[in-house]
Amino acid sequence: MQRREGGKRNGAICKANYEPLTPISFLLRTQSVFPERVAVIHGERSFTYEEFGQRVRRLASALKRRGIQQGDTVSIIAPNIPAHIEAHFAVPMIGATLNSINTRLDPATVAYILKHGESRLLLADTEYLSVAREAMDTTGMGIPLVEIGDPAYIAEGTEEREYGLLLAEGDPGFVPGSIDDEMQPIALNYTSGTTGEPKGVIYSHRGAYLNALGGILAWQMPMHPVYLWTLPMFHCNGWCFPWSVVAQAGTQVCLRGVRADDIVATLDALPVTHLCGAPVILGLLTDLVDDLDADGLAGLNIMTAGAAPAPAIIRAIEAAGADVTHVYGLTEVYGPASVCVWKPEWSALPPEQQVKLKARQGVAYPTMETMDVLDPVSMTPVPANGETIGEVMFRGNTVMAEYFNNAAATEEAFQGGWFRSGDLAVKHPDGYVEIKDRLKDIIISGGENISSVEVEAALHEHADVQSVAVVVRPDEKWGETPCAFVQLRPGATVSEAELIDFCRDRLASFKLPRSVIFGEVPTTSTGKVQKYILRERASSL
């Protein structure tokens, strides 16, 4: 065997040994191997993989016939319905880029996304048709609008309206061409934009393929899972699970909305094995246990992220029979990018210690090259002592390609050769990361750093607390103090003084909340607490 200087082998990259990575290959394989297995269930409707594959190919070829080309952006604003899953395969199948839009956005923001993302066509569910039309009128772009008529929503019957006509135009035997470059965009996802205009995050075919497999590995997802959609598909492309489930020839169960009665009916009727969601979903599930059949949540695997879950929530959901996998990530890293890998020896520890370990953000996903906690100034790793705070940073193939049409923001995010998350954390001696706060959420009181996450965890221990968020409140003496916004369980009556006293045995005195405000805690459609709203309220108190 000939070798180059330095010991490197000679070799040639060719069609025989290289194919660009793309999650589209998951569908092509599964449709061929498991054509009769159920791919999608939505209410009374279901599709086998043969039927689902044909629908995807119809959509892809129809879009191509309507002039959508490689590099074009196709937008969709829809809940978790079959058409949304189909778009995750059909749009990139022709080399176009899928732009899934948050269904809770106002028309002005949707208009900004359509225009900034250079959308060439918009698919819109009937429920969001008025928002879509107003947004398009605002842009003046004149792009085609295709209404998706979901039979679970429209009253007229089972027709799919313009979307059904679009599918009818397509070829069920359409043969997709190869992806020329695995780094070409597969998706364009916009951040929340709470501190300015939303930024467009570009995912590549390579990154989506790897993170889809990363979710399977991190969750130990077996073949043929039954996955319930309680996480919005528009959020980081559903954490890449539209692709992951297909890779494992699983069944995706659609829900238009996360409503208690629908979840109970679905869990009782179908053998659901997996679902994802923010901690608010875990809280909802624990409240539903009494309404479920005798098995409760037994055998249900839950992946949670979006905020650090309080140990009390993990303890309650696992007591009901579910198994919780805690992951962490951001839009810029394809959703989950780290996982609290459970070590077998931890199962022998006391339950209280187990849930505290599981609440940590853990280590890098199997498909993320590196996650570390660095000093944001010196860019050196902090000591693994569980005390020194630094910023969580990532390197790897599942970090975004860039912010679309925003070179300045991209350069800032990649400053120092890492993707900088903006999250503050410590690294424990075993290498596991534990987030303490966002850079903007850390509370500095009298020169002491207070983690809002730590205060929230203490309040969550109270049996009457359903949801809690702690933010900074300006203080003349201390500079800043913790202000807690608390949503109590229905029928509960607890005073401010009682909650503060409850925390005294759990927190140092300087970390105690100085004020407690009762009421609903506002969240985004993905379950994240809208702390910017609460910071504004706290500053005006």
C-alpha atoms as one frame of an Amber mdcrd trajectory, in Angstrom:
protein
   0.000   0.000   0.000   1.434   3.331  -1.028   1.567   6.118   1.489   2.060
   9.838   1.290   4.612  11.687   3.343   3.645  11.810   6.979   2.011   8.389
   6.858  -1.220   9.454   5.146  -2.777   6.943   2.772  -3.361   7.700  -0.872
  -6.980   7.435  -1.858  -9.655   8.886  -4.058 -13.085  10.112  -3.049 -15.553
   8.736  -5.553 -19.192   7.694  -5.897 -18.344   4.257  -4.540 -17.070   5.539
  -1.187 -18.755   8.890  -0.652 -22.354  10.041  -0.629 -23.399  13.405   0.869
 -25.194  12.894   4.174 -28.896  13.795   4.211 -31.844  12.634   6.359 -33.817
  12.157   3.130 -32.022   8.811   2.896 -33.870   7.648   6.029 -37.215   7.815
   4.240 -35.942   6.172   1.065 -34.667   3.225   3.108 -37.660   2.868   5.430
 -40.225   3.122   2.625 -38.389   0.292   0.886 -37.814  -1.944   3.932 -41.032
  -1.343   5.927 -43.672  -0.220   3.387 -46.606  -1.657   5.371 -45.714  -0.260
   8.801 -47.720   2.732  10.005 -45.740   5.929   9.555 -48.199   8.611  10.701
 -51.414   8.699  12.742 -53.601  11.776  12.983 -57.005  11.301  14.531 -58.911
   8.813  12.387 -56.356   8.979   9.581 -53.180   6.952   9.210 -50.591   6.377
   6.509 -48.284   3.437   5.959 -44.703   4.158   4.976 -45.593   3.347   1.368
 -48.430   5.880   1.458 -46.388   8.433   3.381 -43.470   8.054   0.967 -45.774
   8.557  -1.992 -47.256  11.701  -0.434 -43.775  13.091   0.164 -42.718  12.336
  -3.404 -45.931  13.916  -4.727 -45.268  17.071  -2.741 -41.640  17.241  -3.835
 -42.418  16.823  -7.522 -45.374  19.236  -7.358 -43.220  21.928  -5.762 -40.608
  21.385  -8.438 -43.227  21.674 -11.181 -44.365  24.953  -9.641 -40.877  26.358
 -10.041 -39.269  25.714  -6.648 -35.570  25.163  -7.267 -32.501  24.177  -5.313
 -31.651  26.912  -2.816 -35.178  28.331  -2.687 -36.943  28.747   0.652 -40.351
  27.152   1.234 -42.140  28.333   4.390 -44.797  26.563   6.410 -46.955  27.764
   9.277 -48.849  24.819  10.699 -49.336  22.817  13.898 -48.146  19.231  14.347
 -50.017  17.659  11.438 -48.990  15.156   8.726 -48.348  17.880   6.145 -45.699
  19.366   8.429 -43.851  16.047   8.612 -44.177  15.607   4.849 -42.644  19.031
   4.267 -39.583  18.011   6.316 -38.777  15.465   3.615 -40.318  16.844   0.425
 -38.830  20.340   0.520 -35.186  19.268   1.008 -35.766  16.341  -1.404 -35.585
  18.872  -4.250 -32.730  20.840  -2.696 -34.935  23.609  -1.286 -34.809  24.921
   2.283 -37.651  24.387   4.762 -38.635  27.362   6.912 -41.001  26.266   9.718
 -42.614  29.327  11.311 -43.759  29.624  14.923 -47.562  29.469  14.933 -47.810
  31.995  17.776 -46.079  34.825  15.958 -47.926  37.992  14.977 -48.379  38.895
  11.285 -45.635  41.542  11.381 -43.032  39.059  12.593 -44.187  36.425  10.116
 -43.855  39.057   7.378 -40.304  39.819   8.495 -39.383  36.114   8.375 -40.911
  35.605   4.930 -39.095  38.605   3.529 -35.753  38.127   5.283 -35.780  34.391
   4.516 -36.538  35.107   0.846 -39.449  32.679   0.825 -40.746  31.513  -2.547
 -43.908  29.728  -1.356 -45.944  29.518   1.843 -47.903  26.514   3.103 -50.414
  27.599   5.753 -52.848  25.609   7.856 -56.429  26.921   7.757 -56.244  28.023
  11.406 -53.369  30.398  10.573 -54.571  31.495   7.174 -55.546  35.002   8.271
 -52.134  35.573   9.862 -50.457  34.276   6.697 -52.506  36.507   4.418 -51.907
  39.611   6.521 -48.192  38.851   6.627 -48.056  38.406   2.864 -49.949  41.645
   2.309 -47.367  43.374   4.498 -44.432  42.003   2.523 -45.896  42.753  -0.888
 -43.913  39.764  -2.178 -46.784  38.096  -4.012 -45.563  34.561  -3.351 -47.960
  31.609  -3.761 -50.010  30.656  -0.697 -51.227  27.061  -0.353 -53.870  26.373
   2.285 -53.539  23.106   4.240 -57.012  21.867   5.154 -56.540  19.574   8.143
 -59.589  17.295   8.582 -59.076  17.499  12.339 -59.780  21.239  12.152 -61.963
  22.157   9.185 -65.676  21.487   9.463 -66.438  20.756   5.809 -65.067  17.228
   5.728 -61.860  15.372   5.031 -60.567  17.223   1.978 -57.169  18.874   2.249
 -58.112  21.947   0.228 -55.325  23.468  -1.879 -52.739  21.206  -0.275 -54.643
  18.156  -1.517 -54.735  19.643  -5.009 -51.009  20.311  -4.806 -50.354  16.669
  -3.908 -52.567  15.554  -6.799 -50.286  17.432  -9.187 -47.291  15.404  -8.062
 -45.809  12.080  -9.047 -45.961   9.332  -6.347 -43.014   7.628  -8.043 -40.845
  10.743  -8.164 -37.172   9.787  -7.890 -35.176  12.439  -6.024 -31.767  13.391
  -7.285 -28.668  13.244  -5.143 -27.783  16.127  -2.854 -24.803  17.858  -4.436
 -23.345  19.218  -1.226 -24.158  17.913   2.268 -23.425  21.371   3.653 -26.185
  23.002   1.619 -29.114  24.310   3.696 -31.902  21.947   4.679 -33.735  24.259
   7.081 -33.955  27.901   8.101 -35.191  28.428  11.668 -35.716  31.817  13.258
 -34.851  32.591  16.859 -37.370  34.216  19.175 -36.083  37.730  18.590 -36.898
  38.953  22.115 -33.931  41.346  22.058 -34.262  42.505  18.458 -35.213  41.145
  15.047 -35.228  37.333  14.915 -32.125  35.730  13.421 -32.322  33.024  10.784
 -30.356  29.911  11.735 -29.215  27.732   8.842 -29.084  23.952   9.262 -27.246
  21.769   6.748 -28.190  18.330   5.423 -25.090  16.955   7.146 -25.943  18.507
  10.504 -29.583  17.384  10.369 -28.549  13.824   9.484 -26.082  13.669  12.366
 -28.331  15.257  14.975 -31.214  12.980  13.984 -28.937  10.016  14.673 -27.646
  11.749  17.804 -31.173  11.850  19.215 -31.583   8.113  18.584 -28.293   7.337
  20.325 -28.740   9.732  23.245 -32.269   8.465  23.918 -31.453   4.834  23.125
 -34.501   4.881  20.875 -35.210   1.349  19.581 -36.704   0.343  16.260 -40.400
   1.081  15.706 -41.026   3.684  18.420 -44.460   5.306  18.729 -43.705   9.003
  19.055 -46.323  11.515  20.257 -45.946  15.067  19.005 -46.213  17.338  22.062
 -43.164  19.380  21.016 -43.827  21.931  18.232 -42.339  20.818  14.918 -41.444
  24.417  14.172 -39.057  24.438  17.137 -35.623  23.383  15.820 -37.447  21.118
  13.346 -38.922  19.234  16.273 -35.392  18.628  17.635 -34.779  16.672  14.389
 -37.210  13.916  15.424 -39.292  14.038  12.202 -36.159  12.498  10.677 -35.101
  10.363  13.675 -38.417   8.503  13.952 -38.419   7.693  10.241 -34.850   6.377
  10.498 -36.139   3.904  13.109 -39.262   3.060  11.086 -41.426   4.441  13.881
 -44.938   5.854  14.035 -45.460   9.593  14.479 -48.707  10.481  16.269 -49.864
  14.018  15.524 -51.701  16.383  17.872 -52.807  19.809  16.666 -52.367  21.233
  20.143 -51.143  20.225  23.572 -54.481  19.812  25.335 -54.921  17.648  28.397
 -57.950  15.732  27.133 -56.288  14.950  23.796 -53.121  13.714  25.500 -55.081
  11.478  27.887 -57.141  10.022  25.036 -54.044   9.381  22.940 -52.007   7.780
  25.726 -54.948   5.530  26.593 -55.668   4.571  22.973 -52.171   4.091  21.545
 -48.981   2.421  22.788 -47.001   5.677  22.874 -43.365   5.048  23.778 -41.723
   8.466  23.353 -42.495  12.176  23.548 -40.549  15.417  23.960 -41.292  18.675
  25.696 -40.242  21.451  28.013 -40.636  20.978  31.800 -44.104  22.527  31.519
 -45.141  19.396  29.602 -43.830  17.241  32.441 -45.924  19.246  34.879 -48.981
  18.786  32.685 -48.422  15.021  32.517 -48.123  14.656  36.276 -51.471  16.422
  36.639 -53.013  13.962  34.147 -51.920  10.734  35.818 -55.199  10.233  37.693
 -57.109  10.513  34.411 -55.126   7.766  32.668 -55.814   4.051  32.701 -54.241
   1.706  35.257 -50.808   1.705  33.600 -50.437   5.480  33.963 -47.180   6.603
  32.362 -45.461   3.220  32.638 -43.097   2.598  29.737 -43.201   6.200  28.517
 -39.843   7.767  27.624 -39.749  11.556  27.931 -37.016  13.811  26.612 -37.114
  17.241  28.225 -35.272  20.489  27.571 -35.959  24.185  27.166 -35.229  25.039
  30.797 -33.482  23.284  33.631 -36.150  20.949  35.041 -36.562  21.232  38.784
 -35.690  18.006  40.641 -39.194  18.019  42.116 -40.723  17.797  38.628 -38.437
  14.931  37.609 -39.257  13.104  40.839 -43.005  13.460  40.271 -43.003  12.346
  36.635 -40.815   9.311  37.293 -42.956   8.346  40.278 -45.810   8.100  37.768
 -43.840   5.503  35.798 -42.140   7.527  33.044 -38.412   7.666  32.374 -36.948
  11.148  31.867 -33.954  11.946  29.700 -32.688  15.480  30.244 -31.084  17.187
  27.259 -29.960  20.726  26.576 -29.350  22.846  23.520 -30.304  25.876  21.483
 -31.698  26.637  18.046 -28.129  27.244  16.871 -27.112  23.651  17.663 -30.109
  21.879  16.067 -31.961  21.697  19.369 -30.526  19.153  21.842 -26.733  19.073
  21.834 -25.999  17.606  25.270 -27.536  14.860  27.379 -27.366  13.879  31.026
 -26.130  10.353  30.358 -27.315   8.107  33.158 -24.641   5.941  34.765 -25.810
   2.548  36.108 -24.124   3.063  39.480 -26.286   6.133  40.096 -29.350   3.899
  40.364 -28.126   2.752  43.776 -28.088   6.300  45.143 -30.909   7.763  47.281
 -33.807   9.070  45.145 -33.193  12.697  46.138 -29.610  12.479  44.882 -30.678
  10.734  41.692 -33.047  13.494  40.616 -30.439  16.173  41.321 -27.970  14.332
  39.096 -30.585  13.971  36.346 -31.319  17.720  36.452 -27.816  18.478  35.176
 -27.270  19.216  31.497 -24.589  16.557  31.243 -22.149  15.927  28.411 -22.044
  16.441  24.646 -24.416  14.513  22.391 -22.749  11.531  20.679 -22.761  13.554
  17.454 -21.521  16.856  18.942 -17.734  17.035  18.885 -17.132  19.127  21.986
 -19.079  20.926  24.698 -17.161  22.726  27.433 -17.461  25.478  30.004 -14.977
  28.261  29.282 -14.027  31.558  30.819 -15.651  33.944  28.301 -12.689  36.338
  28.444  -9.624  34.071  28.477 -11.432  31.287  26.532  -9.822  28.670  28.768
 -11.776  25.806  30.404 -12.922  26.478  33.955 -11.802  24.038  36.688 -14.004
  20.968  37.034 -14.867  21.768  40.639 -18.617  22.336  40.429 -18.169  25.929
  41.586 -16.357  28.067  39.010 -18.822  29.618  36.599 -18.107  29.965  32.881
 -19.992  30.018  29.596 -21.184  26.888  27.795 -19.608  26.638  24.334 -19.817
  24.130  21.488 -17.769  22.858  18.572 -18.917  20.263  16.101 -20.803  19.244
  12.988 -24.176  20.021  14.545 -23.460  23.689  15.123 -25.359  25.955  12.709
 -23.756  26.956   9.435 -24.462  30.649  10.013 -27.099  33.279  10.679 -28.714
  33.893   7.309 -27.789  37.265   5.809 -26.268  38.405   9.112 -22.485  38.224
   8.966 -21.978  40.419  12.046 -24.118  38.203  14.287 -22.437  35.079  12.896
 -18.981  36.456  13.623 -19.998  37.384  17.162 -21.501  33.939  17.822 -18.334
  32.179  16.611 -15.881  34.512  18.305 -12.858  32.606  19.588 -13.536  29.537
  17.461 -16.499  28.299  19.503 -20.252  28.757  19.368 -21.012  30.807  22.449
 -24.331  29.816  24.021 -24.764  32.695  26.464 -25.535  30.174  29.226 -23.564
  30.215  32.473 -22.617  26.871  34.005 -20.212  24.954  36.196 -18.389  21.734
  35.360 -18.412  18.984  37.956 -15.455  16.670  38.654 -17.068  13.957  36.506
 -17.159  16.369  33.541 -20.929  16.878  33.637 -22.129  20.421  33.034 -24.758
  22.105  35.186 -26.284  25.363  34.007 -26.648  28.075  36.592 -28.222  30.808
  34.499 -28.280  32.812  31.327 -25.689  35.562  31.154 -28.523  38.073  31.163
 -30.383  36.339  34.017 -27.668  36.073  36.661 -28.522  38.175  39.730 -25.714
  40.093  41.413 -26.797  41.092  44.909 -24.351  42.921  47.119 -21.498  41.580
  44.987 -22.690  37.958  45.286 -23.832  35.967  42.247 -27.258  34.349  42.620
 -28.478  31.706  40.180 -32.125  32.223  39.320 -32.268  28.505  38.442 -31.252
  27.568  41.996 -33.931  29.781  43.531 -36.546  28.382  41.130 -35.606  24.823
  42.087 -36.112  25.621  45.776 -39.559  27.111  45.159 -40.547  24.149  42.967
 -40.131  21.917  46.025 -43.279  23.446  47.517 -46.247  21.198  46.810 -48.557
  24.091  45.887 -46.223  25.656  43.296 -47.094  24.755  39.713 -44.737  27.072
  37.849 -42.114  29.602  38.876 -39.680  32.051  37.306 -37.113  34.155  39.119
 -35.705  37.359  37.646 -33.668  40.308  38.778 -35.315  43.259  40.538 -33.397
  46.525  41.011 -32.666  47.341  44.650 -31.240  50.600  46.051 -29.246  48.868
  48.781 -28.116  45.600  47.186 -28.135  46.600  43.543 -30.225  43.585  42.574
 -32.390  41.040  44.416 -34.318  37.934  43.309 -37.964  38.466  42.408 -40.094
  35.331  42.098 -43.149  35.035  39.876 -45.193  32.071  41.091 -48.162  30.285
  39.562 -49.935  28.162  42.171 -51.801  24.933  41.555 -55.588  25.342  41.214
 -57.222  25.940  44.578 -53.942  26.528  46.443 -53.543  29.493  48.791 -50.015
  30.327  49.904 -48.732  33.718  51.031 -45.551  35.503  50.023 -44.155  35.171
  53.553 -44.859  31.424  53.621 -42.955  30.810  50.405 -39.959  32.881  51.491
 -39.868  31.021  54.807 -40.092  27.732  52.906 -36.894  28.630  51.055 -34.889
  29.429  54.209 -33.969  25.788  54.788 -32.940  25.378  51.170 -31.050  28.554
  50.289 -28.447  30.850  51.781 -30.073  33.957  53.214 -28.741  36.285  50.513
 -30.322  34.059  47.835 -33.843  34.244  49.253 -36.423  35.937  47.021 -37.177
  39.382  48.418 -40.538  39.562  46.646 -43.059  37.042  45.344 -45.646  37.934
  42.694 -48.529  35.509  42.165 -50.145  34.894  38.797 -49.722  33.067  35.514
 -46.110  32.642  34.389 -45.927  33.561  30.679 -44.291  31.039  28.346 -43.521
  30.735  24.661 -45.168  28.129  22.456 -42.221  25.824  23.182 -42.678  26.102
  26.949 -39.852  28.521  27.677 -40.591  31.169  30.278 -40.659  34.662  28.788
 -38.340  36.186  31.342 -37.927  39.419  29.425 -41.588  40.174  30.173 -41.087
  39.395  33.858 -37.919  41.483  34.067 -39.905  44.454  32.788 -42.612  43.851
  35.409 -40.070  43.446  38.201 -38.258  46.654  37.283 -41.505  48.620  37.517
 -42.520  47.303  40.955
